[in-house]
Amino acid sequence: MTDTFDMLLFGATGPVGRALRARAALAGLKLALVSRHRHVDSDTERWFRHDLYHEGGETLPAVRVVLSAGPLDGITRWSEREPQPAGTRIVALSSTSALVKQASPDPRERDLARTLLDCEQRMLALGEVRSCPVTLLRPTLIYGNGPDRSLSRLVGVCRRIGGVPLPASALGIRQPVHADDLAAALLACADRAELAGAVLTLPGAERLSYRDMVQRQLDVSTPGRRVWSISDGLFRAAVGVLSRVPGPLRTLATLVRRMSQDLAFDDSDWRKLGISPRRFEPE
């Protein structure tokens, strides 16, 4: 296999990364993939062992386009540590969490929002200083092509107790976005010079309530199981208990506090890419 690659991809083993690799294979693109672990090469893919957060590892090839479907802080540290040739285009995923979690009651979520915003600013500044065009994508809740961090947790609760209890007020608007649509967006940005320095917000095409989103997921993953509506007062009492429990339950308690909040975003940035994202179609 030739050592000339069309793109370098970080986050290749996640849902968005796997979708991007499938699209690249159909397009005949050759990818250099980065992972901490060894994987099997193919005719169109070669894996490089490299840790974004630490020096060392295999030397990565020079490419015209760097795509990141992984953590933004990882690609930020790597970009600062290993300058790319002028003209190298970098397209990376951030998250709308940079906006919606700034005022979270959970200090860990506030830290996440600060980290995302800080990394965004650092990446954009690097792009200007080094003449490496940077485009950042802020998706909403990502689903599809494997388990996600939110809906899969609730489905797990359903399988243990037979349903998902939600407060009556769990009607906040959500716009889940499919991993494959984001893969298409990353590839679309690779040749769009006019998007240098842009931060694009990419929600899913459908706006639906938190309750309806969860029920639609249950209909697919655990048919016949239902969302149980309970009073807000009882639910708040349960959340108060969960908040004092260390581990995953505390994370769940933070999640449910946002169920009544509308987390909807304008979808006009998709039109800049010529992409029409799909409605919420859980797998």
Sequence and secondary structure as in RCSB ss.txt:
>XXXX:A:sequence
MTDTFDMLLFGATGPVGRALRARAALAGLKLALVSRHRHVDSDTERWFRHDLYHEGGETLPAVRVVLSAGPLDGI
TRWSEREPQPAGTRIVALSSTSALVKQASPDPRERDLARTLLDCEQRMLALGEVRSCPVTLLRPTLIYGNGPDRS
LSRLVGVCRRIGGVPLPASALGIRQPVHADDLAAALLACADRAELAGAVLTLPGAERLSYRDMVQRQLDVSTPGR
RVWSISDGLFRAAVGVLSRVPGPLRTLATLVRRMSQDLAFDDSDWRKLGISPRRFEPE
>XXXX:A:secstr
  S  SEEEESTTSHHHHHHHHHHHHHT  EEEEESS     SSEEEEE  TTSS SS     SEEEE S HHHH
HHHHHHS   TT EEEEE  THHHHTTT SSHHHHHHHHHHHHHHHHHHHHHHHHT  EEEEEESSEESSS  SS
HHHHHHHHHHHSEEEEETT   EE  EEHHHHHHHHHHHTT GGGTT EEEE  S  EEHHHHHHHHHHHHSTT 
EEEEE HHHHHHHHHHHTTS SHHHHHHHHHHTTTS      HHHHHHT         
